[in-house]
Structure formats: C-alpha cells, structure tokens
C-alpha cells in the first residue's frame, strides 16, 4: 500500500499535516498519487479554504481520534 492509498483511507477525517516549514490542520478532502487536498477552518475575511499539498513535502500526518 502506497502512502497515497493509506492516506486516502482517512478522507473526511480531521488531521494535522506536518510539513518542513508549516503545520496544516483541517479535514482531508481528497488524495491522488501526488497531492492531498485539505479543507482548513474559517480564516477571517476568507471563509473556508482548501489547500493542495504535494505528498512528497509531507513529513508526517497525525489523524485526530474520533
């Protein structure tokens, strides 16, 4: 099982994605072979946003317990 396939099993779950220079907290929306899309909370003045992250830039992921 590849990292993308394993990550895809958590679609719809809240998670923390740790990158080299940042941490993204949100809900996993979709995953393909190269990218993950994460919906982040409301940003004042912008509302809900979706962030696309290159899988190769992810250091590790923490899935929030239900």
PDB file with one MODEL, atoms N, CA, C and O in Angstrom:
MODEL        1
ATOM      1  N   UNK A   1       0.849  -1.169   0.000  1.00  0.00           N
ATOM      2  CA  UNK A   1       0.000   0.000   0.000  1.00  0.00           C
ATOM      3  C   UNK A   1       0.899   1.237   0.000  1.00  0.00           C
ATOM      4  O   UNK A   1       1.810   1.354   0.820  1.00  0.00           O
ATOM      5  N   UNK A   2       0.634   2.149  -0.920  1.00  0.00           N
ATOM      6  CA  UNK A   2       1.420   3.380  -1.000  1.00  0.00           C
ATOM      7  C   UNK A   2       0.941   4.382   0.048  1.00  0.00           C
ATOM      8  O   UNK A   2      -0.125   4.220   0.641  1.00  0.00           O
ATOM      9  N   UNK A   3       1.749   5.420   0.265  1.00  0.00           N
ATOM     10  CA  UNK A   3       1.371   6.473   1.198  1.00  0.00           C
ATOM     11  C   UNK A   3       0.053   7.107   0.774  1.00  0.00           C
ATOM     12  O   UNK A   3      -0.806   7.358   1.620  1.00  0.00           O
ATOM     13  N   UNK A   4      -0.125   7.372  -0.520  1.00  0.00           N
ATOM     14  CA  UNK A   4      -1.359   7.989  -1.021  1.00  0.00           C
ATOM     15  C   UNK A   4      -2.564   7.091  -0.752  1.00  0.00           C
ATOM     16  O   UNK A   4      -3.614   7.576  -0.330  1.00  0.00           O
ATOM     17  N   UNK A   5      -2.426   5.804  -0.990  1.00  0.00           N
ATOM     18  CA  UNK A   5      -3.533   4.869  -0.751  1.00  0.00           C
ATOM     19  C   UNK A   5      -3.885   4.811   0.731  1.00  0.00           C
ATOM     20  O   UNK A   5      -5.062   4.792   1.092  1.00  0.00           O
ATOM     21  N   UNK A   6      -2.885   4.785   1.575  1.00  0.00           N
ATOM     22  CA  UNK A   6      -3.135   4.746   3.016  1.00  0.00           C
ATOM     23  C   UNK A   6      -3.785   6.051   3.486  1.00  0.00           C
ATOM     24  O   UNK A   6      -4.732   6.025   4.272  1.00  0.00           O
ATOM     25  N   UNK A   7      -3.285   7.175   3.012  1.00  0.00           N
ATOM     26  CA  UNK A   7      -3.850   8.467   3.387  1.00  0.00           C
ATOM     27  C   UNK A   7      -5.301   8.588   2.933  1.00  0.00           C
ATOM     28  O   UNK A   7      -6.121   9.176   3.638  1.00  0.00           O
ATOM     29  N   UNK A   8      -5.621   8.044   1.778  1.00  0.00           N
ATOM     30  CA  UNK A   8      -6.979   8.112   1.240  1.00  0.00           C
ATOM     31  C   UNK A   8      -7.998   7.415   2.144  1.00  0.00           C
ATOM     32  O   UNK A   8      -9.187   7.730   2.083  1.00  0.00           O
ATOM     33  N   UNK A   9      -7.561   6.490   2.966  1.00  0.00           N
ATOM     34  CA  UNK A   9      -8.491   5.817   3.879  1.00  0.00           C
ATOM     35  C   UNK A   9      -8.990   6.768   4.964  1.00  0.00           C
ATOM     36  O   UNK A   9      -9.938   6.444   5.679  1.00  0.00           O
ATOM     37  N   UNK A  10      -8.367   7.932   5.093  1.00  0.00           N
ATOM     38  CA  UNK A  10      -8.752   8.910   6.106  1.00  0.00           C
ATOM     39  C   UNK A  10      -9.526  10.102   5.537  1.00  0.00           C
ATOM     40  O   UNK A  10      -9.690  11.110   6.225  1.00  0.00           O
ATOM     41  N   UNK A  11     -10.000  10.006   4.307  1.00  0.00           N
ATOM     42  CA  UNK A  11     -10.796  11.092   3.720  1.00  0.00           C
ATOM     43  C   UNK A  11     -12.015  11.345   4.611  1.00  0.00           C
ATOM     44  O   UNK A  11     -12.712  10.421   5.032  1.00  0.00           O
ATOM     45  N   UNK A  12     -12.242  12.629   4.877  1.00  0.00           N
ATOM     46  CA  UNK A  12     -13.354  13.030   5.743  1.00  0.00           C
ATOM     47  C   UNK A  12     -12.975  13.170   7.205  1.00  0.00           C
ATOM     48  O   UNK A  12     -13.777  13.642   8.009  1.00  0.00           O
ATOM     49  N   UNK A  13     -11.759  12.764   7.561  1.00  0.00           N
ATOM     50  CA  UNK A  13     -11.289  12.842   8.949  1.00  0.00           C
ATOM     51  C   UNK A  13     -10.469  14.103   9.167  1.00  0.00           C
ATOM     52  O   UNK A  13      -9.841  14.617   8.242  1.00  0.00           O
ATOM     53  N   UNK A  14     -10.483  14.598  10.410  1.00  0.00           N
ATOM     54  CA  UNK A  14      -9.649  15.741  10.764  1.00  0.00           C
ATOM     55  C   UNK A  14      -8.233  15.250  11.024  1.00  0.00           C
ATOM     56  O   UNK A  14      -8.023  14.217  11.661  1.00  0.00           O
ATOM     57  N   UNK A  15      -7.265  16.012  10.517  1.00  0.00           N
ATOM     58  CA  UNK A  15      -5.875  15.610  10.698  1.00  0.00           C
ATOM     59  C   UNK A  15      -4.950  16.813  10.762  1.00  0.00           C
ATOM     60  O   UNK A  15      -5.327  17.937  10.430  1.00  0.00           O
ATOM     61  N   UNK A  16      -3.741  16.545  11.196  1.00  0.00           N
ATOM     62  CA  UNK A  16      -2.671  17.536  11.188  1.00  0.00           C
ATOM     63  C   UNK A  16      -1.631  17.033  10.199  1.00  0.00           C
ATOM     64  O   UNK A  16      -1.189  15.886  10.272  1.00  0.00           O
ATOM     65  N   UNK A  17      -1.251  17.899   9.280  1.00  0.00           N
ATOM     66  CA  UNK A  17      -0.243  17.551   8.282  1.00  0.00           C
ATOM     67  C   UNK A  17       0.995  18.384   8.584  1.00  0.00           C
ATOM     68  O   UNK A  17       0.946  19.614   8.561  1.00  0.00           O
ATOM     69  N   UNK A  18       2.091  17.716   8.865  1.00  0.00           N
ATOM     70  CA  UNK A  18       3.331  18.391   9.224  1.00  0.00           C
ATOM     71  C   UNK A  18       4.251  18.453   8.006  1.00  0.00           C
ATOM     72  O   UNK A  18       4.659  17.431   7.454  1.00  0.00           O
ATOM     73  N   UNK A  19       4.561  19.675   7.610  1.00  0.00           N
ATOM     74  CA  UNK A  19       5.489  19.929   6.520  1.00  0.00           C
ATOM     75  C   UNK A  19       6.805  20.406   7.130  1.00  0.00           C
ATOM     76  O   UNK A  19       6.878  20.621   8.340  1.00  0.00           O
ATOM     77  N   UNK A  20       7.820  20.569   6.331  1.00  0.00           N
ATOM     78  CA  UNK A  20       9.109  21.027   6.834  1.00  0.00           C
ATOM     79  C   UNK A  20       8.997  22.396   7.491  1.00  0.00           C
ATOM     80  O   UNK A  20       9.641  22.645   8.510  1.00  0.00           O
ATOM     81  N   UNK A  21       8.197  23.281   6.926  1.00  0.00           N
ATOM     82  CA  UNK A  21       8.127  24.662   7.406  1.00  0.00           C
ATOM     83  C   UNK A  21       6.770  25.068   7.982  1.00  0.00           C
ATOM     84  O   UNK A  21       6.607  26.220   8.385  1.00  0.00           O
ATOM     85  N   UNK A  22       5.803  24.170   8.035  1.00  0.00           N
ATOM     86  CA  UNK A  22       4.459  24.551   8.453  1.00  0.00           C
ATOM     87  C   UNK A  22       3.686  23.333   8.933  1.00  0.00           C
ATOM     88  O   UNK A  22       4.080  22.193   8.690  1.00  0.00           O
ATOM     89  N   UNK A  23       2.577  23.595   9.618  1.00  0.00           N
ATOM     90  CA  UNK A  23       1.634  22.556  10.020  1.00  0.00           C
ATOM     91  C   UNK A  23       0.250  22.984   9.551  1.00  0.00           C
ATOM     92  O   UNK A  23      -0.164  24.121   9.776  1.00  0.00           O
ATOM     93  N   UNK A  24      -0.460  22.075   8.903  1.00  0.00           N
ATOM     94  CA  UNK A  24      -1.804  22.360   8.412  1.00  0.00           C
ATOM     95  C   UNK A  24      -2.776  21.489   9.189  1.00  0.00           C
ATOM     96  O   UNK A  24      -2.584  20.278   9.300  1.00  0.00           O
ATOM     97  N   UNK A  25      -3.823  22.109   9.726  1.00  0.00           N
ATOM     98  CA  UNK A  25      -4.850  21.383  10.470  1.00  0.00           C
ATOM     99  C   UNK A  25      -6.166  21.555   9.725  1.00  0.00           C
ATOM    100  O   UNK A  25      -6.592  22.677   9.450  1.00  0.00           O
ATOM    101  N   UNK A  26      -6.807  20.432   9.398  1.00  0.00           N
ATOM    102  CA  UNK A  26      -8.067  20.508   8.674  1.00  0.00           C
ATOM    103  C   UNK A  26      -8.622  19.132   8.389  1.00  0.00           C
ATOM    104  O   UNK A  26      -8.203  18.141   8.987  1.00  0.00           O
ATOM    105  N   UNK A  27      -9.570  19.080   7.467  1.00  0.00           N
ATOM    106  CA  UNK A  27     -10.248  17.840   7.087  1.00  0.00           C
ATOM    107  C   UNK A  27      -9.740  17.416   5.715  1.00  0.00           C
ATOM    108  O   UNK A  27      -9.709  18.209   4.774  1.00  0.00           O
ATOM    109  N   UNK A  28      -9.345  16.153   5.619  1.00  0.00           N
ATOM    110  CA  UNK A  28      -8.850  15.620   4.349  1.00  0.00           C
ATOM    111  C   UNK A  28     -10.015  15.476   3.377  1.00  0.00           C
ATOM    112  O   UNK A  28     -10.998  14.793   3.663  1.00  0.00           O
ATOM    113  N   UNK A  29      -9.890  16.129   2.224  1.00  0.00           N
ATOM    114  CA  UNK A  29     -10.964  16.138   1.220  1.00  0.00           C
ATOM    115  C   UNK A  29     -10.720  15.106   0.130  1.00  0.00           C
ATOM    116  O   UNK A  29     -11.631  14.367  -0.242  1.00  0.00           O
ATOM    117  N   UNK A  30      -9.499  15.051  -0.382  1.00  0.00           N
ATOM    118  CA  UNK A  30      -9.196  14.093  -1.451  1.00  0.00           C
ATOM    119  C   UNK A  30      -7.696  13.840  -1.505  1.00  0.00           C
ATOM    120  O   UNK A  30      -6.888  14.608  -0.981  1.00  0.00           O
ATOM    121  N   UNK A  31      -7.355  12.733  -2.160  1.00  0.00           N
ATOM    122  CA  UNK A  31      -5.949  12.340  -2.329  1.00  0.00           C
ATOM    123  C   UNK A  31      -5.803  11.711  -3.707  1.00  0.00           C
ATOM    124  O   UNK A  31      -6.656  10.933  -4.134  1.00  0.00           O
ATOM    125  N   UNK A  32      -4.713  12.050  -4.405  1.00  0.00           N
ATOM    126  CA  UNK A  32      -4.366  11.309  -5.609  1.00  0.00           C
ATOM    127  C   UNK A  32      -2.906  10.882  -5.473  1.00  0.00           C
ATOM    128  O   UNK A  32      -2.351  10.967  -4.377  1.00  0.00           O
ATOM    129  N   UNK A  33      -2.289  10.439  -6.518  1.00  0.00           N
ATOM    130  CA  UNK A  33      -0.933   9.901  -6.423  1.00  0.00           C
ATOM    131  C   UNK A  33       0.103  10.935  -6.002  1.00  0.00           C
ATOM    132  O   UNK A  33       1.155  10.573  -5.476  1.00  0.00           O
ATOM    133  N   UNK A  34      -0.180  12.224  -6.227  1.00  0.00           N
ATOM    134  CA  UNK A  34       0.815  13.256  -5.958  1.00  0.00           C
ATOM    135  C   UNK A  34       0.391  14.327  -4.952  1.00  0.00           C
ATOM    136  O   UNK A  34       1.244  14.978  -4.349  1.00  0.00           O
ATOM    137  N   UNK A  35      -0.907  14.514  -4.768  1.00  0.00           N
ATOM    138  CA  UNK A  35      -1.404  15.620  -3.962  1.00  0.00           C
ATOM    139  C   UNK A  35      -2.474  15.188  -2.976  1.00  0.00           C
ATOM    140  O   UNK A  35      -3.168  14.193  -3.183  1.00  0.00           O
ATOM    141  N   UNK A  36      -2.595  15.967  -1.882  1.00  0.00           N
ATOM    142  CA  UNK A  36      -3.710  15.823  -0.943  1.00  0.00           C
ATOM    143  C   UNK A  36      -4.379  17.188  -0.851  1.00  0.00           C
ATOM    144  O   UNK A  36      -3.708  18.219  -0.890  1.00  0.00           O
ATOM    145  N   UNK A  37      -5.700  17.191  -0.728  1.00  0.00           N
ATOM    146  CA  UNK A  37      -6.450  18.433  -0.570  1.00  0.00           C
ATOM    147  C   UNK A  37      -7.033  18.435   0.835  1.00  0.00           C
ATOM    148  O   UNK A  37      -7.692  17.480   1.246  1.00  0.00           O
ATOM    149  N   UNK A  38      -6.785  19.525   1.574  1.00  0.00           N
ATOM    150  CA  UNK A  38      -7.212  19.648   2.961  1.00  0.00           C
ATOM    151  C   UNK A  38      -8.069  20.895   3.105  1.00  0.00           C
ATOM    152  O   UNK A  38      -7.671  21.979   2.680  1.00  0.00           O
ATOM    153  N   UNK A  39      -9.243  20.745   3.702  1.00  0.00           N
ATOM    154  CA  UNK A  39     -10.131  21.881   3.967  1.00  0.00           C
ATOM    155  C   UNK A  39      -9.786  22.430   5.341  1.00  0.00           C
ATOM    156  O   UNK A  39      -9.911  21.737   6.350  1.00  0.00           O
ATOM    157  N   UNK A  40      -9.349  23.683   5.369  1.00  0.00           N
ATOM    158  CA  UNK A  40      -8.973  24.315   6.634  1.00  0.00           C
ATOM    159  C   UNK A  40     -10.123  25.180   7.133  1.00  0.00           C
ATOM    160  O   UNK A  40     -10.987  25.596   6.360  1.00  0.00           O
ATOM    161  N   UNK A  41     -10.118  25.446   8.442  1.00  0.00           N
ATOM    162  CA  UNK A  41     -11.181  26.211   9.078  1.00  0.00           C
ATOM    163  C   UNK A  41     -11.300  27.626   8.554  1.00  0.00           C
ATOM    164  O   UNK A  41     -10.533  28.074   7.701  1.00  0.00           O
ATOM    165  N   UNK A  42     -12.292  28.314   9.095  1.00  0.00           N
ATOM    166  CA  UNK A  42     -12.555  29.679   8.672  1.00  0.00           C
ATOM    167  C   UNK A  42     -11.367  30.592   8.938  1.00  0.00           C
ATOM    168  O   UNK A  42     -10.817  30.628  10.038  1.00  0.00           O
ATOM    169  N   UNK A  43     -10.993  31.319   7.907  1.00  0.00           N
ATOM    170  CA  UNK A  43      -9.957  32.334   8.009  1.00  0.00           C
ATOM    171  C   UNK A  43     -10.681  33.668   7.926  1.00  0.00           C
ATOM    172  O   UNK A  43     -11.380  33.919   6.944  1.00  0.00           O
ATOM    173  N   UNK A  44     -10.538  34.529   8.924  1.00  0.00           N
ATOM    174  CA  UNK A  44     -11.274  35.802   8.901  1.00  0.00           C
ATOM    175  C   UNK A  44     -11.114  36.532   7.572  1.00  0.00           C
ATOM    176  O   UNK A  44     -10.000  36.790   7.115  1.00  0.00           O
ATOM    177  N   UNK A  45     -12.237  36.854   6.971  1.00  0.00           N
ATOM    178  CA  UNK A  45     -12.230  37.548   5.692  1.00  0.00           C
ATOM    179  C   UNK A  45     -12.167  36.640   4.483  1.00  0.00           C
ATOM    180  O   UNK A  45     -12.366  37.097   3.357  1.00  0.00           O
ATOM    181  N   UNK A  46     -11.891  35.344   4.696  1.00  0.00           N
ATOM    182  CA  UNK A  46     -11.760  34.433   3.571  1.00  0.00           C
ATOM    183  C   UNK A  46     -12.690  33.232   3.654  1.00  0.00           C
ATOM    184  O   UNK A  46     -12.955  32.609   2.626  1.00  0.00           O
ATOM    185  N   UNK A  47     -13.192  32.883   4.815  1.00  0.00           N
ATOM    186  CA  UNK A  47     -14.048  31.711   4.975  1.00  0.00           C
ATOM    187  C   UNK A  47     -13.243  30.424   4.919  1.00  0.00           C
ATOM    188  O   UNK A  47     -12.037  30.422   5.168  1.00  0.00           O
ATOM    189  N   UNK A  48     -13.917  29.334   4.590  1.00  0.00           N
ATOM    190  CA  UNK A  48     -13.265  28.028   4.495  1.00  0.00           C
ATOM    191  C   UNK A  48     -12.454  27.964   3.206  1.00  0.00           C
ATOM    192  O   UNK A  48     -12.903  28.420   2.154  1.00  0.00           O
ATOM    193  N   UNK A  49     -11.252  27.394   3.299  1.00  0.00           N
ATOM    194  CA  UNK A  49     -10.397  27.257   2.123  1.00  0.00           C
ATOM    195  C   UNK A  49      -9.918  25.822   1.994  1.00  0.00           C
ATOM    196  O   UNK A  49      -9.847  25.086   2.978  1.00  0.00           O
ATOM    197  N   UNK A  50      -9.589  25.431   0.770  1.00  0.00           N
ATOM    198  CA  UNK A  50      -8.984  24.126   0.522  1.00  0.00           C
ATOM    199  C   UNK A  50      -7.547  24.342   0.078  1.00  0.00           C
ATOM    200  O   UNK A  50      -7.265  25.152  -0.804  1.00  0.00           O
ATOM    201  N   UNK A  51      -6.647  23.600   0.708  1.00  0.00           N
ATOM    202  CA  UNK A  51      -5.219  23.720   0.431  1.00  0.00           C
ATOM    203  C   UNK A  51      -4.754  22.432  -0.237  1.00  0.00           C
ATOM    204  O   UNK A  51      -5.061  21.336   0.230  1.00  0.00           O
ATOM    205  N   UNK A  52      -4.020  22.568  -1.320  1.00  0.00           N
ATOM    206  CA  UNK A  52      -3.445  21.422  -2.012  1.00  0.00           C
ATOM    207  C   UNK A  52      -1.995  21.273  -1.568  1.00  0.00           C
ATOM    208  O   UNK A  52      -1.214  22.222  -1.635  1.00  0.00           O
ATOM    209  N   UNK A  53      -1.644  20.066  -1.111  1.00  0.00           N
ATOM    210  CA  UNK A  53      -0.311  19.804  -0.587  1.00  0.00           C
ATOM    211  C   UNK A  53       0.338  18.696  -1.410  1.00  0.00           C
ATOM    212  O   UNK A  53      -0.272  17.656  -1.657  1.00  0.00           O
ATOM    213  N   UNK A  54       1.557  18.925  -1.825  1.00  0.00           N
ATOM    214  CA  UNK A  54       2.330  17.909  -2.535  1.00  0.00           C
ATOM    215  C   UNK A  54       2.702  16.808  -1.541  1.00  0.00           C
ATOM    216  O   UNK A  54       3.304  17.101  -0.507  1.00  0.00           O
ATOM    217  N   UNK A  55       2.363  15.562  -1.827  1.00  0.00           N
ATOM    218  CA  UNK A  55       2.615  14.465  -0.894  1.00  0.00           C
ATOM    219  C   UNK A  55       4.091  14.339  -0.524  1.00  0.00           C
ATOM    220  O   UNK A  55       4.417  14.005   0.615  1.00  0.00           O
ATOM    221  N   UNK A  56       4.965  14.600  -1.458  1.00  0.00           N
ATOM    222  CA  UNK A  56       6.395  14.469  -1.171  1.00  0.00           C
ATOM    223  C   UNK A  56       6.901  15.518  -0.187  1.00  0.00           C
ATOM    224  O   UNK A  56       8.005  15.381   0.341  1.00  0.00           O
ATOM    225  N   UNK A  57       6.110  16.570   0.071  1.00  0.00           N
ATOM    226  CA  UNK A  57       6.533  17.601   1.021  1.00  0.00           C
ATOM    227  C   UNK A  57       6.023  17.333   2.437  1.00  0.00           C
ATOM    228  O   UNK A  57       6.329  18.088   3.359  1.00  0.00           O
ATOM    229  N   UNK A  58       5.245  16.258   2.614  1.00  0.00           N
ATOM    230  CA  UNK A  58       4.692  15.927   3.929  1.00  0.00           C
ATOM    231  C   UNK A  58       5.727  15.146   4.737  1.00  0.00           C
ATOM    232  O   UNK A  58       6.237  14.120   4.287  1.00  0.00           O
ATOM    233  N   UNK A  59       6.029  15.651   5.941  1.00  0.00           N
ATOM    234  CA  UNK A  59       6.947  14.939   6.842  1.00  0.00           C
ATOM    235  C   UNK A  59       6.212  13.815   7.553  1.00  0.00           C
ATOM    236  O   UNK A  59       6.676  12.675   7.568  1.00  0.00           O
ATOM    237  N   UNK A  60       5.054  14.137   8.150  1.00  0.00           N
ATOM    238  CA  UNK A  60       4.197  13.105   8.727  1.00  0.00           C
ATOM    239  C   UNK A  60       2.799  13.651   8.950  1.00  0.00           C
ATOM    240  O   UNK A  60       2.567  14.856   8.858  1.00  0.00           O
ATOM    241  N   UNK A  61       1.868  12.750   9.245  1.00  0.00           N
ATOM    242  CA  UNK A  61       0.455  13.102   9.421  1.00  0.00           C
ATOM    243  C   UNK A  61      -0.023  12.531  10.745  1.00  0.00           C
ATOM    244  O   UNK A  61       0.280  11.390  11.095  1.00  0.00           O
ATOM    245  N   UNK A  62      -0.770  13.340  11.470  1.00  0.00           N
ATOM    246  CA  UNK A  62      -1.413  12.861  12.704  1.00  0.00           C
ATOM    247  C   UNK A  62      -2.924  12.926  12.475  1.00  0.00           C
ATOM    248  O   UNK A  62      -3.476  13.996  12.218  1.00  0.00           O
ATOM    249  N   UNK A  63      -3.580  11.777  12.570  1.00  0.00           N
ATOM    250  CA  UNK A  63      -5.033  11.706  12.397  1.00  0.00           C
ATOM    251  C   UNK A  63      -5.674  11.890  13.762  1.00  0.00           C
ATOM    252  O   UNK A  63      -5.304  11.212  14.721  1.00  0.00           O
ATOM    253  N   UNK A  64      -6.635  12.808  13.855  1.00  0.00           N
ATOM    254  CA  UNK A  64      -7.324  13.067  15.104  1.00  0.00           C
ATOM    255  C   UNK A  64      -8.235  11.900  15.420  1.00  0.00           C
ATOM    256  O   UNK A  64      -8.869  11.340  14.526  1.00  0.00           O
ATOM    257  N   UNK A  65      -8.302  11.530  16.696  1.00  0.00           N
ATOM    258  CA  UNK A  65      -9.176  10.422  17.101  1.00  0.00           C
ATOM    259  C   UNK A  65     -10.630  10.874  17.008  1.00  0.00           C
ATOM    260  O   UNK A  65     -10.934  12.062  17.111  1.00  0.00           O
ATOM    261  N   UNK A  66     -11.499   9.928  16.817  1.00  0.00           N
ATOM    262  CA  UNK A  66     -12.919  10.227  16.622  1.00  0.00           C
ATOM    263  C   UNK A  66     -13.583  10.480  17.949  1.00  0.00           C
ATOM    264  O   UNK A  66     -14.783  10.750  17.997  1.00  0.00           O
TER     265      UNK A  66
ENDMDL
END
